């Protein structure tokens, strides 16, 4: 916990099952910010199942500024076969615009870094759209853009075809 410039208490806490609707609101706000709002097909039930169900695939934390939910992060582990060590991948990081430049994003990133360090991870990774002004924030934290790597994605029909499923 820390106090920020407007003297409200900033708390980063693990998300609970009761936060599924809140997380879905954050996801929609993030998608709108990225001009991808029409691409969101996730639901509150899907968020609950994937974060809190029988086999959780990821974890989430919520940044509360006073009584107000200000931001969130969703992360999961990855693995480097070259190094033989785990890493932490941040799938989503978002702070509502009215709470930006108040230390919320840095507190979320610091929390994720502590999780990574505590779990023996050797690195933390995430992706950002090339136009996202948060890239400067990430660089101020010491992160480096790895522009030589391209992200590939196989989804939907193409994924099922490769898997050999009947499409």
ABEGO torsion letter per residue (X at the ends): XBBBAAGBBBBBBBBBAAAAAAAAAAAAAAAAAAGAAAABABBAAAAAAAAABABBABBBBBBBBEABBABBBBBBBBBBAAAGBBBBBBABBBBBAAABGAGAAAAAAAAAAAAAAAAGBABBBBBBBAABAAAAAAAAAGBBBBAABBBBBBBEAAAAAAAGBBX
